[in-house]
Each structure stands twice: as C-alpha cells, then as structure tokens.
Amino acid sequence: MGKVPATEAFGLAAKDESGVLSSFRFSRRETGEKDVRLKVLFCGICHTDVCMARNEWGFTTYPLVPGHEIVGVVTEVGAKVIKFKAGDKVGVGYMLSSCRSCDICTDDQENHCPKMIMTSGGKYYDDTMTYGGYSDHLVCEEDYIIRIPENLPLDAAAPLLCAGVTVYSPLKSHGLDKPGIHIGVVGLGGLGHVAVKFAKAMGTKVTVISSSDGKRDEAINRLGADLFLVSRDPEEMKDAMGTMDGIIDTVSATHPLLPLLGLLKYKGKFIMVGAPDKPLDLPALPLILGKKMVVGSMTGGIKESQEMVDFAGKHNITADIELISADYVNMAMERLEKGDVRYRFVIDVANTMKPTP
C-alpha cells in the first residue's frame, strides 16, 4: 500500500522519554472509501498513555500523540461507508485495524490479533505512525468505530472506550455477569470504579478490595458496592476467605496475590487487568488446592466494545471524570501517577486544544 494524500492535523505529543507533551503539527491521511473522519471532542487519559509517553515498556516511537479513549462527531465518510454518516456521535478505542482473517479476528477478539494496529504509537499499512486522540481529528476504518448511545454524556462516556471494555470483557467472558455471583474488585481507580458499576448493573454482589480504608464510604454509599475489604487487615480478609466467585484485579502497582487468592471460592477465577511493571509472586498451592484459575484480559474486540457501550447506555453507566483543558495534560499525568484523580481525567479537546501559530 503506497503513500496517500494527507491533511493537516494538530495535537499534543511526547517527543522523548521525559514524557512531557507539547504542541505538535502532523498529517492525517485523506478519507478513504471505507474510512470515517471524526472531530475529536473528548479524550480520556489512560495510565497506558503515561507508560507509552515515557517509554516505560521499551517500544515507544517518538513523536507520540497519546489517546485511545476518544469520542467525537463524524465530519466525513468514505464513498463505501454504510454504518455511519456525518453528525453521528462515535468513539474509537485501543485499535484502528487488524488483519480481519486470523482465528482471533474471526472470534471477534481483534484486540489480540498479532497484526492489530494501535490507535496511538502503532504503524499503519502505509508505514505512517498512528497518532492518537490528543488531537483535533482522527481518521479510522469504519469497522473499528463504536456508536455512542444518545443518552450518554460524551465526556463521561470517553473512558468507556478503554477502561469500560477492559472490565466489561472479563466479566462477560468468564461467566461473572450473572445475578447472585459474588465479584471482588481490587483497586478503586479508573478501571475499578467502572468495574463496580458494570458488575452491579449485571446484578452481582460486589466487594471492593483496597489497601486502605479511605475509599470505603465512596465505594459503598456512592458507587453502590455491597462490601468493602481492607487487604492489609488480616481479620477482615480472614472473614472473607472463600466467599468470591471471581476477582477483577485492576492494580498496576506491585502487590501480594496470596491473600487475594484466598478470597476465591473453589474454582474461583482471578482476572488480572492491571499491568504491574515488576513480576508478581504467584503461589501455586492455593491454585492447585482450590482448582482456581488466574487469567489475564486486555480491552475487548469491536463487537464486545459496542455491546459494552450499549449496555452502558441502557443502564446509564459512565465514568466519574475530571474534565481538563489541553494545557493541563502534563499536570494531569503527574497526578495520575500519584493516584490523585477520581477517577478519570478527560481532555476537553474541541474547546481547549488549539494549534500553535
């Protein structure tokens, strides 16, 4: 596939491993036959954005325009686009494309395709870098765009495109979405607070597990969790042993797994969606004795993402956000690293991100 004509775009980019973002002008490809062009209205800040901006995983290519929790309005569609039209409210998540033909893609799990192209920091078919949603507009293949329900506020819906599907997918995939199921949610951050909302809407019993007591009232009285456990309180943890059908672990910091595994029932499922940068100790004996399962999960496919957003629309589920201006992004990333946000920063792109002269 050769080079295609391009149109000017602007946004914020990290230029080196400092991760500091600054103004950046670049080009987007023209709208192809099966492409949709959207004006970016809002974009969430995911912890992945911070890791990528600072090259913490070792594969970042600079300049990097982060952002994969993108909500906007369609401004142009290609001649063969049939699902969307100008004016539609849409979202784009973690990926822009995949091979569409492997067993993984045909199983509607494009996010795991070996040829999946990331929305930010990937390489497109024409060998150009993919630039994410910290920018004024985006071009995406029609089949990788999510329709946003009319009743959802667009700013608070943006984090659903990553945080939402990241917790929705394992609940659905592992049969933890049934009324009467008891779910534990480890960590009450950007992922955890949405996990509580989805699990409760599915009719499950939810226990939030945190390292301190500081979010107990928030978890129970505002987010609707049934119970709250302090993981460092031996008595509380002992009383809850063997009570949970599944646990969603959203924590990206190093933390002990043994006490958490003890909370699971026989055949309980421990699902990791957080990504600590150092290895965790995984004791085998509790798994063997209880026939327990430890699995990982990452975002979700397009079909699953649309299903998740539709479910959110039906149950009025959104993320709890702090809406920020584009010039606050670097400060927001610093605060995110310290856990100083309840619970997701969202950039007001359309109103505050302006091109440099």
C-alpha positions as CSV (number, residue, x, y, z in Angstrom):
1,M,0.0,0.0,0.0
2,G,1.6,3.3,-1.1
3,K,1.6,6.7,0.4
4,V,-1.8,8.5,0.3
5,P,-2.6,12.2,0.3
6,A,-2.8,13.8,3.8
7,T,-4.5,16.6,5.6
8,E,-3.1,18.8,8.4
9,A,-3.8,18.0,12.0
10,F,-2.6,19.2,15.3
11,G,-2.4,17.9,18.9
12,L,-0.1,17.2,21.8
13,A,2.9,14.8,21.5
14,A,5.7,13.4,23.7
15,K,9.0,14.0,21.9
16,D,11.3,12.0,24.1
17,E,11.3,9.7,27.3
18,S,10.6,12.7,29.6
19,G,7.0,12.1,28.5
20,V,6.3,15.8,28.5
21,L,3.7,16.7,25.9
22,S,3.9,19.8,23.8
23,S,2.2,21.1,20.6
24,F,2.6,19.1,17.5
25,R,1.5,19.5,13.9
26,F,1.3,16.4,11.7
27,S,-0.7,14.9,8.9
28,R,-3.7,12.5,8.8
29,R,-4.4,10.5,5.6
30,E,-7.3,11.6,3.5
31,T,-10.7,9.8,4.0
32,G,-10.6,6.5,2.1
33,E,-13.6,4.7,0.7
34,K,-14.2,2.8,4.0
35,D,-12.9,5.5,6.3
36,V,-14.7,7.7,8.8
37,R,-13.2,11.1,9.8
38,L,-14.3,12.5,13.1
39,K,-13.8,15.7,15.0
40,V,-12.4,14.7,18.4
41,L,-14.5,16.2,21.2
42,F,-13.1,14.5,24.3
43,C,-10.3,12.0,25.0
44,G,-9.7,10.2,28.3
45,I,-6.2,9.9,29.8
46,C,-5.4,6.2,30.5
47,H,-2.4,5.0,32.5
48,T,-1.2,3.4,29.3
49,D,-0.8,6.8,27.9
50,V,1.7,7.7,30.6
51,C,3.6,4.5,30.2
52,M,3.9,4.9,26.4
53,A,4.8,8.6,26.7
54,R,7.7,7.8,29.0
55,N,8.7,4.6,27.1
56,E,8.3,2.5,30.2
57,W,7.6,-0.6,28.1
58,G,10.5,0.0,25.8
59,F,8.8,0.1,22.4
60,T,7.6,3.8,22.1
61,T,8.4,5.6,18.8
62,Y,8.6,9.4,19.0
63,P,6.9,11.7,18.5
64,L,3.9,10.0,20.2
65,V,0.4,11.5,20.3
66,P,-1.3,9.5,23.0
67,G,-5.0,8.8,23.4
68,H,-7.3,5.8,22.8
69,E,-10.4,6.8,24.8
70,I,-11.8,9.0,22.0
71,V,-15.3,10.4,21.5
72,G,-16.2,12.7,18.7
73,V,-18.6,13.5,15.9
74,V,-18.4,12.3,12.3
75,T,-17.5,15.0,9.8
76,E,-16.9,13.0,6.7
77,V,-17.4,9.4,5.5
78,G,-15.9,7.5,2.5
79,A,-17.9,6.5,-0.5
80,K,-18.4,2.9,0.6
81,V,-19.1,3.6,4.3
82,I,-22.6,2.2,5.3
83,K,-22.7,2.3,9.1
84,F,-22.1,6.0,9.8
85,K,-22.9,9.4,8.5
86,A,-21.9,13.0,9.2
87,G,-23.1,14.2,12.6
88,D,-23.1,10.7,14.3
89,K,-21.6,10.5,17.8
90,V,-18.9,7.9,17.8
91,G,-15.9,6.6,19.7
92,V,-12.5,5.0,18.9
93,G,-10.7,2.8,21.4
94,Y,-7.4,1.0,21.6
95,M,-7.1,-0.1,18.0
96,L,-7.6,1.2,14.5
97,S,-7.3,-2.0,12.5
98,S,-6.4,-5.7,12.5
99,C,-5.9,-8.4,9.9
100,R,-9.6,-9.5,9.9
101,S,-8.8,-13.0,8.8
102,C,-6.9,-14.9,11.6
103,D,-8.7,-17.1,14.1
104,I,-8.6,-14.4,16.7
105,C,-10.2,-11.8,14.5
106,T,-12.9,-14.2,13.3
107,D,-13.6,-14.8,17.0
108,D,-14.3,-11.1,17.4
109,Q,-11.2,-10.5,19.5
110,E,-9.4,-8.2,17.2
111,N,-7.6,-6.6,20.2
112,H,-5.4,-9.8,20.4
113,C,-4.7,-10.0,16.7
114,P,-0.9,-10.2,16.1
115,K,-1.4,-7.6,13.3
116,M,-3.6,-5.3,15.4
117,I,-2.7,-1.6,14.8
118,M,-2.8,0.5,17.9
119,T,-4.7,3.9,17.8
120,S,-1.6,5.6,19.3
121,G,2.0,4.6,18.7
122,G,1.4,2.0,16.1
123,K,2.3,1.8,12.4
124,Y,-0.4,1.9,9.7
125,Y,-0.4,-0.1,6.5
126,D,1.2,2.8,4.6
127,D,4.1,2.9,7.1
128,T,3.0,6.1,8.7
129,M,2.8,6.3,12.5
130,T,-0.7,6.3,14.2
131,Y,-1.4,9.4,16.2
132,G,-4.0,9.1,19.0
133,G,-6.8,11.2,20.3
134,Y,-4.9,14.1,21.9
135,S,-5.6,15.8,18.6
136,D,-8.2,17.7,16.7
137,H,-9.4,14.9,14.5
138,L,-9.0,11.3,13.6
139,V,-9.4,9.0,10.6
140,C,-10.4,5.4,11.2
141,E,-11.7,2.4,9.3
142,E,-15.5,2.1,9.6
143,D,-15.4,-1.3,11.1
144,Y,-13.3,-0.1,14.1
145,I,-15.6,2.7,15.2
146,I,-18.1,2.5,18.0
147,R,-21.5,4.2,18.0
148,I,-22.2,6.1,21.2
149,P,-25.8,5.9,22.6
150,E,-27.6,9.3,22.5
151,N,-28.3,9.3,26.2
152,L,-24.7,9.2,27.4
153,P,-22.8,12.4,28.0
154,L,-19.9,12.3,25.6
155,D,-17.2,13.5,28.1
156,A,-18.0,10.9,30.7
157,A,-18.5,8.2,28.1
158,A,-15.0,8.6,26.6
159,P,-13.2,6.4,29.2
160,L,-15.6,3.5,28.4
161,L,-13.7,3.0,25.2
162,C,-10.8,1.5,27.2
163,A,-11.5,1.4,30.9
164,G,-15.1,0.3,30.3
165,V,-14.4,-2.6,28.0
166,T,-11.3,-3.7,29.9
167,V,-13.5,-4.6,32.9
168,Y,-16.7,-5.5,31.0
169,S,-15.0,-8.1,28.8
170,P,-13.7,-10.4,31.5
171,L,-17.0,-10.2,33.4
172,K,-18.8,-11.4,30.3
173,S,-16.1,-13.8,29.0
174,H,-15.7,-15.7,32.3
175,G,-19.4,-16.0,33.3
176,L,-19.1,-13.5,36.1
177,D,-22.1,-11.4,34.8
178,K,-24.9,-13.4,36.4
179,P,-27.2,-12.3,39.3
180,G,-26.1,-13.8,42.6
181,I,-22.4,-14.1,41.5
182,H,-20.0,-12.5,44.1
183,I,-17.3,-10.3,42.5
184,G,-14.3,-8.8,44.1
185,V,-12.8,-5.6,42.6
186,V,-9.2,-4.9,43.6
187,G,-8.4,-1.2,43.4
188,L,-10.9,1.7,43.1
189,G,-9.3,3.8,40.4
190,G,-10.1,4.4,36.7
191,L,-10.8,0.8,36.0
192,G,-12.1,-0.3,39.4
193,H,-14.9,2.2,39.8
194,V,-16.3,1.3,36.3
195,A,-16.0,-2.4,37.2
196,V,-18.2,-1.8,40.3
197,K,-20.8,0.0,38.1
198,F,-20.9,-2.7,35.5
199,A,-20.9,-5.6,38.0
200,K,-23.8,-4.1,40.0
201,A,-25.8,-3.4,36.8
202,M,-25.3,-7.1,35.9
203,G,-27.0,-8.0,39.3
204,T,-23.9,-9.3,41.1
205,K,-22.8,-8.8,44.6
206,V,-19.7,-6.6,44.7
207,T,-16.9,-6.3,47.2
208,V,-14.3,-3.6,46.7
209,I,-10.8,-4.6,48.0
210,S,-8.4,-1.8,48.8
211,S,-5.1,-1.3,50.6
212,S,-6.6,1.3,52.9
213,D,-9.9,2.3,54.4
214,G,-10.0,5.7,52.7
215,K,-12.5,4.8,49.9
216,R,-14.9,2.7,52.0
217,D,-17.7,5.3,52.1
218,E,-17.2,6.2,48.4
219,A,-17.3,2.6,47.3
220,I,-20.5,1.6,49.3
221,N,-22.5,4.8,49.5
222,R,-21.8,6.4,46.2
223,L,-20.8,3.6,43.8
224,G,-23.1,1.0,45.3
225,A,-20.7,-1.7,46.3
226,D,-22.1,-4.2,48.8
227,L,-19.0,-4.7,50.9
228,F,-15.5,-3.2,51.4
229,L,-12.3,-5.0,52.4
230,V,-9.0,-3.6,53.5
231,S,-6.4,-6.0,52.1
232,R,-4.0,-5.1,54.9
233,D,-6.5,-6.0,57.6
234,P,-5.9,-9.7,58.5
235,E,-9.2,-10.1,60.3
236,E,-11.3,-8.6,57.5
237,M,-9.5,-10.8,55.0
238,K,-9.9,-13.9,57.1
239,D,-13.6,-13.4,57.4
240,A,-14.0,-13.1,53.7
241,M,-11.9,-16.2,52.8
242,G,-13.6,-18.4,50.2
243,T,-16.5,-16.2,49.5
244,M,-16.0,-14.8,46.0
245,D,-16.7,-16.4,42.6
246,G,-14.3,-14.1,40.8
247,I,-11.9,-11.2,41.3
248,I,-11.0,-8.4,38.9
249,D,-7.6,-7.1,39.8
250,T,-7.1,-3.6,38.4
251,V,-4.0,-2.6,40.3
252,S,-0.9,-1.7,38.3
253,A,1.4,-1.5,41.3
254,T,3.3,-4.4,42.8
255,H,1.1,-6.1,45.4
256,P,0.8,-9.5,47.1
257,L,-1.5,-12.0,45.4
258,L,-1.7,-14.8,48.0
259,P,-4.2,-13.0,50.3
260,L,-6.4,-12.2,47.3
261,L,-6.4,-15.8,46.0
262,G,-7.6,-16.9,49.4
263,L,-10.8,-14.9,48.9
264,L,-11.9,-17.1,46.0
265,K,-14.3,-20.0,46.2
266,Y,-13.5,-23.4,44.8
267,K,-13.0,-23.0,41.0
268,G,-12.9,-19.2,41.5
269,K,-11.4,-17.0,38.8
270,F,-8.8,-14.4,39.4
271,I,-8.6,-12.0,36.4
272,M,-5.7,-9.5,36.0
273,V,-6.4,-6.4,34.0
274,G,-3.8,-4.2,35.8
275,A,-0.2,-4.3,34.4
276,P,2.4,-4.0,37.2
277,D,5.9,-3.2,35.8
278,K,7.5,-5.8,38.0
279,P,6.8,-9.6,38.3
280,L,4.3,-10.6,41.0
281,D,4.7,-13.7,43.2
282,L,2.1,-16.3,42.1
283,P,1.9,-19.2,44.6
284,A,0.9,-22.4,43.0
285,L,-0.5,-24.3,46.1
286,P,-3.7,-22.1,46.5
287,L,-4.5,-22.6,42.9
288,I,-4.0,-26.4,43.0
289,L,-5.9,-27.0,46.2
290,G,-8.8,-24.8,45.2
291,K,-8.8,-25.6,41.4
292,K,-8.6,-21.9,40.9
293,M,-7.8,-20.0,37.7
294,V,-5.6,-17.0,37.1
295,V,-6.1,-15.3,33.7
296,G,-5.3,-12.0,32.0
297,S,-7.5,-9.8,30.0
298,M,-7.0,-6.8,27.8
299,T,-9.6,-4.3,26.4
300,G,-12.0,-6.1,24.1
301,G,-13.0,-6.6,20.5
302,I,-15.2,-4.2,18.4
303,K,-18.4,-6.3,18.8
304,E,-17.8,-6.5,22.5
305,S,-17.0,-2.8,22.8
306,Q,-20.2,-1.9,21.0
307,E,-22.1,-4.3,23.3
308,M,-20.5,-2.7,26.3
309,V,-21.4,0.8,25.3
310,D,-24.9,-0.2,24.5
311,F,-25.2,-1.8,28.0
312,A,-23.8,1.4,29.5
313,G,-26.4,3.4,27.7
314,K,-29.2,1.1,28.9
315,H,-28.0,1.3,32.5
316,N,-26.8,4.9,32.4
317,I,-23.2,3.9,33.2
318,T,-20.4,6.5,32.7
319,A,-17.0,7.1,34.2
320,D,-16.6,9.6,37.0
321,I,-14.4,12.2,35.4
322,E,-12.4,15.4,36.0
323,L,-12.7,17.4,32.8
324,I,-9.5,19.3,32.0
325,S,-8.2,21.7,29.4
326,A,-5.4,20.6,27.0
327,D,-2.8,22.8,28.7
328,Y,-3.3,20.8,31.9
329,V,-2.4,17.5,30.4
330,N,1.2,17.3,31.8
331,M,0.0,18.1,35.3
332,A,-2.8,15.5,34.9
333,M,-0.3,12.8,34.1
334,E,1.7,13.7,37.1
335,R,-1.4,13.5,39.3
336,L,-2.4,10.2,37.6
337,E,0.9,8.7,38.6
338,K,0.2,9.6,42.2
339,G,-3.4,8.2,42.1
340,D,-4.7,11.8,42.6
341,V,-7.9,11.6,40.4
342,R,-11.4,10.3,41.0
343,Y,-11.4,8.6,38.7
344,R,-10.5,9.5,35.1
345,F,-9.1,12.7,33.5
346,V,-10.8,13.6,30.3
347,I,-9.4,16.3,27.9
348,D,-11.9,18.8,26.5
349,V,-10.2,18.6,23.2
350,A,-12.6,20.5,21.0
351,N,-12.8,23.5,23.2
352,T,-9.2,23.8,24.6
353,M,-6.8,22.2,22.1
354,K,-5.6,24.9,19.7
355,P,-2.9,24.8,17.1
356,T,0.3,26.8,17.6
357,P,0.9,29.7,15.3
